[in-house]
Amino acid sequence: KTRRRRKDPAEENVETCSVCDKKGLLLCCEACPKAFHLKCLNPPLKELPEGTWFCDDCHDKQHDEACDICGFGGELLCCDRCSLVYHQKCL
């Protein structure tokens, strides 16, 4: 399994689109440094999504067996939209 964790807040996203390599208004992945123009996504987006957004590479990673906050296993709640998992008490 490949584990997806939120990126370190000190790690900045790239300044150019990961598809066309041009600057502009970019949508940044919450888990890796990649960023994209809305029109470069497949399918393209017409407006910015609400909430947390993950690129396809990060979104497709499997759920892990350890909490993404504390790092311990046990009974975990799995996010339906991404691979993050949590203990209820860690939320």
Helices and strands as residue ranges (DSSP letters): E 27-28, E 35-36, G 38-40, H 56-59, E 77-78, E 85-86, G 88-90
